[in-house]
Amino acid sequence: MTRSTGFSFIAPLLVLMVVAFNAPIVYMLGLAFWEKGRGFTLEHYEGLVEAPVYLRVLGNTMRIALIATLANIVIGYPLAHWMRGLGSRGRMIAIALVVLPFWVSILVRTYAWIVVLGNGGIVNRALQWSGLTDSPVSFLYNELGVTIGMANVLLPFLVLPLFAAMLRIDDRLLQAAASLGAPPRTIFWKVYFPLTLPALAAGSLLVFILCLGFYVTPAILGGGRVPMISNLLDTLINQIPRWEQASAISTILLIVTLAIFAAYRRLDRKASA
Amino acid sequence: MNRESIGGSIWARRGLAAMGIFGLVFLTVPLVIVIPMSFSSARALTFPPPSLSLRWYETFFGDPRWMEAMWTSVLVAAISSVAALLLGGLAAYGLRRGTFKGRDWAEGNFMAPLIVPTIIVAIALYLALAKVGLLGSLLGLVVAHTLLNVPLVMMVLGVAIREFDQRIEQVAWSLGASWGYTMRKIVLPNLAPSVFAAWIFAFIGSFDEVIVTSFIAGKFETVPKKMFNELILEVNPTITAVATLLIAFTVLALAAVAIVLRRAGKLKDTVV
């Protein structure tokens, strides 16, 4: 045991990660640039550009990810801000109500929307009862349902870090602004909001990254009609085996994700500094 | 300084409260609705349920395929959560206390399964396991779940180790205690609440894992994999009972974590 450096503590995990995580990913990246008997090739990428279906799925994914992220900001920011102003007891309850769904299986939370948004579900019942519509509104198996489900599943990822950042804001700063005669609106927009902006941007980027790779929710709430990148990958692996094509798309998704994550890290450091 | 001058008028505060409560409702209502629906006597998912019954629970517990899936899930979660706890705990200790070069790089690599889209991990493991002939093996499944849960363990234990005063360990060493003795008698008892929390999180993480499992499990069925496959084909009310059981399981597990951490006075650090 080398107490001096401590490297031996991480060695067992390092071996496992290299064998079972790094090597498979490198192997997958390799497949995307390889053709049997011919060696290095870019043809799997050329195939992607030529097929309009891939570009359509990519556009679809970007649009849904963007809308779900915006919905998260619109719902999450006021929620976190409201939680900051609660008393300690109310705050604990609110935190518990945000943390609990975070830990409940994503399948359960996605399935719950089928129950809530279905034709006989509580939302359609309420809409018909109130006379807003005569026939059930179809929320499921279209883009609307997928977006609602994804926004719901990812909301805690935005709210928890944003709330933590808001708690770090010193009340005396706001009091100083008030004592200098700033009206509440000015205090919010000129003092409070700018202080929360790095955390909001970091959280939004995180949600956006997670949206890009989302698989379960579009598969269930989209009913096969709202293909996103992950579902396309599933098809290319499990249904029409075209592993090289799947590897090529995975490589692009991985690079985009890591690039956005690098931006996230930079903002997150700023937010927690 | 009164609140009004900072928080705005009463209407502004009421508006904010309405938006905050809407956010909480949006998060929790779907889960709350599932519970009464699981006791419905009807096949259709009509709210409110026409009458109450336990038929979907009977279907679940009476179906040998569901029961087998449950035991597979429990087995994989039990082994992989302990493996993640051991490997991740040791690594977290090495990263916090160690002085070797490349610690940031190593930590980034260990945390990567959290950032790399799970679908990519699933595809990479699928291709690699197919290559070495371990696709559809219990070993492949356990290893995959272990590495997916290591980041959770390291996040919880990393914070706990950083907050535990290193000088206490140094005192033990200077008094002649061996490394193993210090670990057993000083470090572990102090970290016990966090170790328990990390283990529960890893267990839940493995028990609920669906994407990688669907790709690499082959003939093995786990509860989430079976649930996912059934949901893609058709909506079956048995799922509502399964969903309610999973919610109950999560609530109980998190309550256990909250109680243990609260006793240790560590609840606030771990939650946010």
Interface residues (C-beta under 8 A of the other chain):
Chain A: M1 R3 S4 T5 G6 F7 S8 F9 I10 P12 L13 L14 L16 M17 A20 F21 N22 A23 P24 I25 Y27 M28 L31 I75 G76 P78 L79 H81 W82 M83 G85 A94 I95 L97 V98 V99 L100 P101 W103 V104 S105 I106 L107 V108 R109 T110 Y111 A112 W113 I114 V115 V116 G118 G120 G121 I122 R125 N152 L155 P156 V159 L160 F163 A164 L167 D171 L174 Q175 A178 S179 P184 R185 I187 F188 I209 L210 L212 G213 Y215 V216 A219 I220 G224 I229 S230 L233 D234 I237 N238 W243 A246 S247 S250 L253 L254 T257 L258 F261
Chain B: M1 R3 E4 S5 I6 G7 G8 S9 A12 R13 L16 A17 M19 G20 I21 F22 G23 L24 F26 L27 T28 V29 P30 L31 I33 V34 M37 A44 L45 T46 F47 L87 G88 L90 A91 Y93 G94 L95 R97 G98 T99 F100 A106 N109 F110 A112 P113 I115 V116 P117 T118 I119 I120 V121 I123 A124 L125 Y126 L127 A128 L129 K131 V143 A144 T146 L147 V150 W173 W179 F201 I204 D208 V210 I211 F215 P224 M227 F228 L231 I232 V235 I239 T240 A243 L246 I247 T250 V251 A253 L254 V271 V272
